[in-house]
Amino acid sequence: MSADTMRAVVQDTFGGPEVLRVAEVPRPQPLPTEVLVRVHAAGINPVDWKTRGGTGMAGLLGEPPFTLGWDVSGVVEEVGFGVTTLEVGDEVYGMPWFPRVANAYAEYVTAPARQFARKPATLDHVHAAAVPLAALTAWQAVVDTAHVQAGQRVLITAAAGGVGHFAVQFARHLGAHVIATASAARHPWLKELGANRSIDYTTTRFEDAAADIDIVIDLVGDAHDLTSTRSLKVLRPGGLLVAIPQGVSPELAQAADAAGVRVTAFLVEPDGAALTAIAGLIDAGEVAVEVEQTFPLEQAGAAHARGEAGRTRGKLVLTSTN
Ligand SMILES: NC(=O)c1ccc[n+]([C@@H]2O[C@H](COP(=O)([O-])OP(=O)(O)OC[C@H]3O[C@@H](n4cnc5c(N)ncnc54)[C@H](OP(=O)(O)O)[C@@H]3O)[C@@H](O)[C@H]2O)c1
């Protein structure tokens, strides 16, 4: 491999995990205001396997070939003209470019400097790469969209997953009373993270076990057992549902209206400043990061298959031998 090339996971067609393969591709060059980051680890998110298969952000990325991935932790290798906030050698993490292609499943990534933040000092690259997309989603839902306040009752579905485990911790940090849905084996861990109560979704319908909720952060969606629509039943009048996986269908909007509650769609955005705030909470020991398993770039397909099974505790992360 020459200095002008790098290894990256590419796909030539939409399809199953088997379409992911490692190839040698040109190394990107930073434009003015951008940095070149040597990637040590790349987080995996459901949007990755949805896009791989032709849904998710596929409509924005267009036809393959392309390289998936938005979550990066690594070291600044070069800075473009005009960058004053980062220097060569800085350890950074981020979710650059989303929802445009970011090429994070690769040895190098270029992106605007301000879409990165300094990596939490207490985390290694693997754990730092697990943070950006999931934690920004949780932050922007809990803090920026729902404006969760102390004393509010917050229900979080799929609380044991990537986004959910951050949402539980952010809501609890803000002083909310947190109710989580997860399978029973996850309950002791969710209690450690700050959930006041967990409901086993495999045995109990959450609408039979929770009521008077101010805010639902729904990470399951209507595609699974009409979870968004069912969650309208637990909200107090005027309460808010943040519908994260599939947004708000006309039927869901109508049902919310009829129930006298609010509902909003949601899409995560890059935000270096929020990542700095999140790094502060992590370094202060207020927020823990859970990585279930790591995979080398060559096993990106196996990592996707694991994630798509839908039972991940926390996050899955790709590592680069870079
Ligand atoms: N709109 C946006 O900007 C945005 C951003 C990020 C993510 N998302 C979407 O949000 C969803 C969650 O993302 P994620 O990264 O957190 O996923 P994830 O990490 O893959 O979620 C896995 C977790 O889901 C739990 N789970 C599965 N079915 C469940 C159910 N019926 N009830 C309760 N928990 C259930 C599992 O818990 P158990 O192991 O206990 O079964 C597992 O811990 C995905 O659809 C993703 O695409 C949207």
The ligand as an SDF file (V2000), in Angstrom:
LIG
                    3D

 48 52  0  0  0  0  0  0  0  0999 V2000
  -33.4790    9.4750   13.6650 N   0  0  0  0  0  0  0  0  0  0  0  0
  -32.1900    9.4270   13.9600 C   0  0  0  0  0  0  0  0  0  0  0  0
  -31.4480   10.4020   13.8090 O   0  0  0  0  0  0  0  0  0  0  0  0
  -31.6060    8.1550   14.5200 C   0  0  0  0  0  0  0  0  0  0  0  0
  -30.3260    8.1780   15.1030 C   0  0  0  0  0  0  0  0  0  0  0  0
  -29.8280    7.0210   15.6800 C   0  0  0  0  0  0  0  0  0  0  0  0
  -30.5770    5.8470   15.6670 C   0  0  0  0  0  0  0  0  0  0  0  0
  -31.7880    5.8550   15.0490 N   0  0  0  0  0  0  0  0  0  0  0  0
  -32.6060    4.6190   15.0310 C   0  0  0  0  0  0  0  0  0  0  0  0
  -32.9680    4.3290   16.3770 O   0  0  0  0  0  0  0  0  0  0  0  0
  -33.0500    2.9130   16.5540 C   0  0  0  0  0  0  0  0  0  0  0  0
  -32.1880    2.4870   17.7440 C   0  0  0  0  0  0  0  0  0  0  0  0
  -30.8140    2.6860   17.4270 O   0  0  0  0  0  0  0  0  0  0  0  0
  -29.6830    2.0330   18.3410 P   0  0  0  0  0  0  0  0  0  0  0  0
  -28.3830    2.3870   17.7590 O   0  0  0  0  0  0  0  0  0  0  0  0
  -29.9160    2.3290   19.7780 O   0  0  0  0  0  0  0  0  0  0  0  0
  -30.0030    0.4650   18.0700 O   0  0  0  0  0  0  0  0  0  0  0  0
  -29.3370   -0.8310   18.6780 P   0  0  0  0  0  0  0  0  0  0  0  0
  -28.1700   -0.4700   19.5280 O   0  0  0  0  0  0  0  0  0  0  0  0
  -29.0920   -1.7850   17.5790 O   0  0  0  0  0  0  0  0  0  0  0  0
  -30.5070   -1.4090   19.5960 O   0  0  0  0  0  0  0  0  0  0  0  0
  -30.3510   -2.6760   20.1480 C   0  0  0  0  0  0  0  0  0  0  0  0
  -31.2180   -2.7920   21.3870 C   0  0  0  0  0  0  0  0  0  0  0  0
  -32.6060   -2.8020   21.0250 O   0  0  0  0  0  0  0  0  0  0  0  0
  -33.2920   -3.4680   22.0590 C   0  0  0  0  0  0  0  0  0  0  0  0
  -34.6000   -3.8600   21.5650 N   0  0  0  0  0  0  0  0  0  0  0  0
  -34.8750   -4.5260   20.4180 C   0  0  0  0  0  0  0  0  0  0  0  0
  -36.2340   -4.6550   20.2870 N   0  0  0  0  0  0  0  0  0  0  0  0
  -36.7920   -4.0540   21.3720 C   0  0  0  0  0  0  0  0  0  0  0  0
  -38.1310   -3.8470   21.8000 C   0  0  0  0  0  0  0  0  0  0  0  0
  -39.1770   -4.2830   21.0780 N   0  0  0  0  0  0  0  0  0  0  0  0
  -38.3330   -3.1640   22.9460 N   0  0  0  0  0  0  0  0  0  0  0  0
  -37.2940   -2.7250   23.6820 C   0  0  0  0  0  0  0  0  0  0  0  0
  -35.9880   -2.8920   23.3340 N   0  0  0  0  0  0  0  0  0  0  0  0
  -35.7640   -3.5500   22.1840 C   0  0  0  0  0  0  0  0  0  0  0  0
  -32.3890   -4.6000   22.4410 C   0  0  0  0  0  0  0  0  0  0  0  0
  -32.5970   -4.8280   23.8130 O   0  0  0  0  0  0  0  0  0  0  0  0
  -32.5590   -6.3180   24.4200 P   0  0  0  0  0  0  0  0  0  0  0  0
  -31.1620   -6.8170   24.1640 O   0  0  0  0  0  0  0  0  0  0  0  0
  -32.8750   -6.1140   25.8600 O   0  0  0  0  0  0  0  0  0  0  0  0
  -33.5780   -7.1140   23.6500 O   0  0  0  0  0  0  0  0  0  0  0  0
  -30.9720   -4.0460   22.1670 C   0  0  0  0  0  0  0  0  0  0  0  0
  -30.2950   -3.6820   23.3420 O   0  0  0  0  0  0  0  0  0  0  0  0
  -32.6430    2.3060   15.2030 C   0  0  0  0  0  0  0  0  0  0  0  0
  -33.8050    2.0400   14.4570 O   0  0  0  0  0  0  0  0  0  0  0  0
  -31.8430    3.4150   14.5390 C   0  0  0  0  0  0  0  0  0  0  0  0
  -31.8220    3.3390   13.1350 O   0  0  0  0  0  0  0  0  0  0  0  0
  -32.3230    6.9620   14.4690 C   0  0  0  0  0  0  0  0  0  0  0  0
  1  2  1  0
  2  3  2  0
  2  4  1  0
  4  5  1  0
  4 48  2  0
  5  6  2  0
  6  7  1  0
  7  8  2  0
  8  9  1  0
  8 48  1  0
  9 10  1  0
  9 46  1  0
 10 11  1  0
 11 12  1  0
 11 44  1  0
 12 13  1  0
 13 14  1  0
 14 15  2  0
 14 16  1  0
 14 17  1  0
 17 18  1  0
 18 19  2  0
 18 20  1  0
 18 21  1  0
 21 22  1  0
 22 23  1  0
 23 24  1  0
 23 42  1  0
 24 25  1  0
 25 26  1  0
 25 36  1  0
 26 27  1  0
 26 35  1  0
 27 28  2  0
 28 29  1  0
 29 30  1  0
 29 35  2  0
 30 31  1  0
 30 32  2  0
 32 33  1  0
 33 34  2  0
 34 35  1  0
 36 37  1  0
 36 42  1  0
 37 38  1  0
 38 39  2  0
 38 40  1  0
 38 41  1  0
 42 43  1  0
 44 45  1  0
 44 46  1  0
 46 47  1  0
M  CHG  2   8   1  16  -1
M  END
$$$$
